[in-house]
Amino acid sequence: SFKQMIAMCLVKDPSRRPSAEKLLKHPFFKHARSNDYLVRTILEGLPSLGDRIKALK
């Protein structure tokens, strides 16, 4: 759901990209009742900071 919402935000053609109002009605935000939910959902699956730094070297 998060990836789908991000994909919608990244549509290059403004006429096809949803408005902020429409995006706020997306299920991702409807289920985001707390900051904890947002943090868990967004950070889930991301590599650790150490792994990301190693990948840059």
Phi and psi restraints in degrees (value plus and minus 20) as a CYANA .aco file:
   2 PHE   PHI     -85.7   -45.7
   2 PHE   PSI     -66.0   -26.0
   3 LYS   PHI     -82.9   -42.9
   3 LYS   PSI     -58.6   -18.6
   4 GLN   PHI     -82.6   -42.6
   4 GLN   PSI     -63.7   -23.7
   5 MET   PHI     -84.2   -44.2
   5 MET   PSI     -62.3   -22.3
   6 ILE   PHI     -84.1   -44.1
   6 ILE   PSI     -62.2   -22.2
   7 ALA   PHI     -79.0   -39.0
   7 ALA   PSI     -59.1   -19.1
   8 MET   PHI     -84.2   -44.2
   8 MET   PSI     -58.6   -18.6
   9 CYS   PHI     -87.4   -47.4
   9 CYS   PSI     -49.0    -9.0
  10 LEU   PHI    -112.2   -72.2
  10 LEU   PSI     -13.6    26.4
  11 VAL   PHI     -83.1   -43.1
  11 VAL   PSI     103.1   143.1
  12 LYS   PHI     -89.0   -49.0
  12 LYS   PSI     -57.3   -17.3
  13 ASP   PHI     -96.7   -56.7
  13 ASP   PSI      90.3   130.3
  14 PRO   PHI     -77.8   -37.8
  14 PRO   PSI     -49.2    -9.2
  15 SER   PHI     -92.4   -52.4
  15 SER   PSI     -39.8     0.2
  16 ARG   PHI    -121.4   -81.4
  16 ARG   PSI     -34.2     5.8
  17 ARG   PHI    -100.1   -60.1
  17 ARG   PSI     113.1   153.1
  18 PRO   PHI     -88.7   -48.7
  18 PRO   PSI     134.0   174.0
  19 SER   PHI     -93.0   -53.0
  19 SER   PSI     143.9   183.9
  20 ALA   PHI     -79.5   -39.5
  20 ALA   PSI     -59.5   -19.5
  21 GLU   PHI     -80.6   -40.6
  21 GLU   PSI     -63.4   -23.4
  22 LYS   PHI     -88.1   -48.1
  22 LYS   PSI     -60.7   -20.7
  23 LEU   PHI     -82.7   -42.7
  23 LEU   PSI     -56.7   -16.7
  24 LEU   PHI     -87.0   -47.0
  24 LEU   PSI     -36.3     3.7
  25 LYS   PHI    -111.6   -71.6
  25 LYS   PSI     -21.5    18.5
  26 HIS   PHI     -83.4   -43.4
  26 HIS   PSI     125.0   165.0
  27 PRO   PHI     -72.8   -32.8
  27 PRO   PSI     -51.9   -11.9
  28 PHE   PHI     -76.5   -36.5
  28 PHE   PSI     -67.2   -27.2
  29 PHE   PHI     -96.3   -56.3
  29 PHE   PSI     -50.6   -10.6
  30 LYS   PHI     -83.9   -43.9
  30 LYS   PSI     -53.2   -13.2
  31 HIS   PHI    -108.3   -68.3
  31 HIS   PSI     -28.8    11.2
  32 ALA   PHI    -103.6   -63.6
  32 ALA   PSI      59.6    99.6
  33 ARG   PHI    -105.6   -65.6
  33 ARG   PSI     -35.9     4.1
  34 SER   PHI    -165.5  -125.5
  34 SER   PSI     142.8   182.8
  35 ASN   PHI     -83.3   -43.3
  35 ASN   PSI     -54.1   -14.1
  36 ASP   PHI     -79.6   -39.6
  36 ASP   PSI     -61.8   -21.8
  37 TYR   PHI     -81.5   -41.5
  37 TYR   PSI     -65.7   -25.7
  38 LEU   PHI     -82.3   -42.3
  38 LEU   PSI     -65.3   -25.3
  39 VAL   PHI     -83.0   -43.0
  39 VAL   PSI     -67.2   -27.2
  40 ARG   PHI     -80.7   -40.7
  40 ARG   PSI     -64.0   -24.0
  41 THR   PHI     -89.8   -49.8
  41 THR   PSI     -63.7   -23.7
  42 ILE   PHI     -92.6   -52.6
  42 ILE   PSI     -61.0   -21.0
  43 LEU   PHI    -104.3   -64.3
  43 LEU   PSI     -34.2     5.8
  44 GLU   PHI     -80.0   -40.0
  44 GLU   PSI     108.1   148.1
  45 GLY   PHI      68.6   108.6
  45 GLY   PSI     -28.5    11.5
  46 LEU   PHI     -97.3   -57.3
  46 LEU   PSI     121.8   161.8
  47 PRO   PHI     -87.4   -47.4
  47 PRO   PSI     138.7   178.7
  48 SER   PHI     -84.3   -44.3
  48 SER   PSI     141.3   181.3
  49 LEU   PHI     -78.4   -38.4
  49 LEU   PSI     -62.0   -22.0
  50 GLY   PHI     -79.7   -39.7
  50 GLY   PSI     -62.8   -22.8
  51 ASP   PHI     -85.0   -45.0
  51 ASP   PSI     -58.0   -18.0
  52 ARG   PHI     -87.5   -47.5
  52 ARG   PSI     -57.8   -17.8
  53 ILE   PHI     -86.5   -46.5
  53 ILE   PSI     -62.4   -22.4
  54 LYS   PHI     -81.1   -41.1
  54 LYS   PSI     -57.8   -17.8
  55 ALA   PHI     -86.6   -46.6
  55 ALA   PSI     -45.9    -5.9
  56 LEU   PHI     -98.0   -58.0
  56 LEU   PSI     -40.9    -0.9
